């Protein structure tokens, strides 16, 4: 007789556990989608950061070239 009571308590506990877990599992799906969106944004940010680094390198090269041109112009104006 007591094992029926124990079995009823266990079944009731399992039902409560399932009812509590269902909303959590639903939120895990949303969390997974949010994590995927975040990873996509990180990938985009890394690509943008790489582009900025290339542009910065190009800008430095152009600045060096402009400085060289300015020196040649200055030297030409002094001799001319």
C-alpha positions, 0 to 999 in steps of 0.5 A: 500500500505504501508503495502506491503512495511513493509511486504517486509522489514520484509521478507527481514530482516528474509531472511538476518537473516536466511542467517547469522544464517546458518553458525553460526549453522554449527559452533555450531555443530563443537563446540559441537563435540569439547566440547565432545572431551574436556570432554573425555580428562578431564575424561581421565586426571582425571583417569590418575590423580587417577592412579598417586595418587595410584602409589604415595601412593604405592611408599610411602608405599614401601619407608617406608618398605625399610627404615624399612628393612634398619634399620633391616639390620643396626641393624643386622650388628652391632650385627653380 
